[in-house]
Amino acid sequence: MHDPNLAARYINQLAWLADRTLLVQDTPALTMTSPIVKACLDIDVAVIRPTGKPPFCDALHGLRAK
Protein backbone atom coordinates (compact mmCIF):
# COMPACT_ATOMS: atom_id res chain seq x y z
CA MET A 1 0.00 0.00 0.00
CA HIS A 2 1.41 3.42 -0.92
CA ASP A 3 -0.89 5.63 1.16
CA PRO A 4 0.73 5.86 4.59
CA ASN A 5 -2.31 7.50 6.16
CA LEU A 6 -4.65 4.74 5.02
CA ALA A 7 -2.16 2.07 6.01
CA ALA A 8 -1.67 3.55 9.50
CA ARG A 9 -5.44 3.51 10.05
CA TYR A 10 -5.98 -0.16 9.23
CA ILE A 11 -2.68 -2.02 9.51
CA ASN A 12 -0.97 -3.06 12.76
CA GLN A 13 2.53 -3.27 11.26
CA LEU A 14 4.10 -1.08 8.58
CA ALA A 15 7.10 -2.16 6.54
CA TRP A 16 8.95 0.82 5.08
CA LEU A 17 11.07 0.08 2.00
CA ALA A 18 13.48 2.30 0.09
CA ASP A 19 15.45 1.15 -2.93
CA ARG A 20 14.30 -2.45 -2.35
CA THR A 21 15.69 -2.37 1.20
CA LEU A 22 13.61 -2.76 4.36
CA LEU A 23 14.34 0.29 6.51
CA VAL A 24 12.05 -0.49 9.43
CA GLN A 25 9.03 -2.60 10.33
CA ASP A 26 6.88 -1.98 13.39
CA THR A 27 3.69 -0.22 14.44
CA PRO A 28 2.65 3.02 12.72
CA ALA A 29 3.20 4.90 15.98
CA LEU A 30 6.86 3.86 16.05
CA THR A 31 7.72 3.93 12.36
CA MET A 32 5.81 6.80 10.80
CA THR A 33 8.34 9.63 11.01
CA SER A 34 9.17 12.45 8.63
CA PRO A 35 12.63 11.06 7.75
CA ILE A 36 11.29 7.57 7.01
CA VAL A 37 8.46 8.89 4.82
CA LYS A 38 10.97 11.09 2.99
CA ALA A 39 13.36 8.17 2.43
CA CYS A 40 10.64 5.83 1.17
CA LEU A 41 8.22 8.08 -0.70
CA ASP A 42 10.39 11.13 -1.45
CA ILE A 43 7.78 13.46 0.06
CA ASP A 44 8.34 16.08 2.76
CA VAL A 45 5.69 15.64 5.46
CA ALA A 46 4.86 16.61 8.99
CA VAL A 47 3.67 13.63 11.00
CA ILE A 48 0.69 14.51 13.19
CA ARG A 49 0.11 12.37 16.28
CA PRO A 50 -3.42 12.87 17.62
CA THR A 51 -4.11 11.40 21.06
CA GLY A 52 -5.74 7.97 20.84
CA LYS A 53 -5.56 7.80 17.04
CA PRO A 54 -2.98 6.59 14.52
CA PRO A 55 -0.42 9.10 13.27
CA PHE A 56 -0.94 10.68 9.86
CA CYS A 57 1.16 12.55 7.33
CA ASP A 58 0.46 16.10 6.26
CA ALA A 59 2.32 16.98 3.06
CA LEU A 60 4.40 20.12 3.49
CA HIS A 61 4.75 20.89 -0.20
CA GLY A 62 2.16 18.65 -1.83
CA LEU A 63 4.64 17.66 -4.57
CA ARG A 64 7.30 15.01 -4.84
CA ALA A 65 10.71 16.46 -4.07
CA LYS A 66 13.11 16.28 -7.01
N, C-alpha and C positions, 0 to 999 in steps of 0.2 A: 504494500500500500504506500502511496507517495504523498498522502495528505496527513501530515503529522498530527493535526488537530483531531481529525476523525479517528485516527489510530489510537491516540491517547484516550479518547472517550470510551472505546470499546475493547481495547486489547490490554491484557495484563502485563505483557512483556513486549518491549520494542527492541528490535535489532537494527542498529544504525550501521550502514555500509557506505564506504567511500572508496572508489577505485577498486571495487571487488574485494575489499578488505573489511572485516568486521571490526568496527571501532569499539562498540560497547553494546551490551545487551542486558537489560534490566527493566524495572518498572518505568513508566513515563515520568513519574516524579523524580526519579534519580537520573534519568538519561536525557530528558529534554532540556537542553541548555543551548544558549545562543551559539557557542563555538561548535557544538556537535551538529546543529542544524546547518550552519554555514559550511562545515566540512563535507556534509553529505548531500545537501541540496543546493549549495551555492547561493543561499538567500540570507540576507541580513534580517534578523528578527529580534524582537524583544519577547522573552518568555514570561507570560503572565501566570501567576500561581494563586488562583482564588482559593480561599479556605474551603475545604471539604469537597473540592472538585478537581478534576485532572488539570494539569497545566495546559496552556495553549500558546501558540505562536502568533504574534502580531507583526506582520511584515513592516519593516521600517521604510523601505523604499518601494515596495510593490513590484520590483523588477529583479530579474536575475542579475547578479553582479557579474560583470565581464571586464 
